Amino acid sequence: MSRSNRIPATAAALVLAAAGLVTCTVSTTAQAATACSQSYLPLPDPTCQPGALNSAVTQSTISTTICVGGYSSSIRPPTSYTDALKVAQIAQYGYSDTSTADYEEDHLIPLSLGGNPRSPLNLWPEPRYSVGSKTAANKDTVEYKLYQAVCAGTVQLAPAQQAIASNWTTALSVLGRS
């Protein structure tokens, strides 16, 4: 099944969760997926990492959560957790380069946009090297621009979460921010 066939379900779940209409419960242990596909790079395999939200972050709480300086640092999981998860997920993706230094254990939906800090559904080993002319640093730039727009009130939280979870490489243009 192609990625585009999975986006509506993922997007709907994100919108409903962000609106507080459904409760998302997410396992904090690695998912049972035995293999994740590299074919989506520079995006994660949506079967393995569709994204997961932090239920404490909603449009009505952004002024006391994500838009407060230091918020992301205060909820970031310890490296002991993310390093172990990174090793397991590098194996799941079948990367031939298994050096952990070559990957960033990245939040698909960043903490600064209300992503779940510990869910393996929201964390993945993003290559630091260029894949399709995109790097982890490119995603960081997208994250920051969306964070600024959400906190400035020019973009609503749920559409920003949906756009970055669906395809971070097009998130800014989808939201008219490119």
Sequence and secondary structure as in RCSB ss.txt:
>XXXX:A:sequence
MSRSNRIPATAAALVLAAAGLVTCTVSTTAQAATACSQSYLPLPDPTCQPGALNSAVTQSTISTTICVGGYSSSI
RPPTSYTDALKVAQIAQYGYSDTSTADYEEDHLIPLSLGGNPRSPLNLWPEPRYSVGSKTAANKDTVEYKLYQAV
CAGTVQLAPAQQAIASNWTTALSVLGRS
>XXXX:A:secstr
  HHHHHHHHHHHHHHHHTTSS     SS  S S   GGGTTS  TTT    B TT  GGGTTTTTTSTTHHHHH
   HHHHHHHHHHHHHHHT S   GGGEEEEESS GGGTB SS TTTEEEEESS BTTB HHHHHHHHHHHHHHH
HHTSS HHHHHHHHHHHTTTHHHHTT  
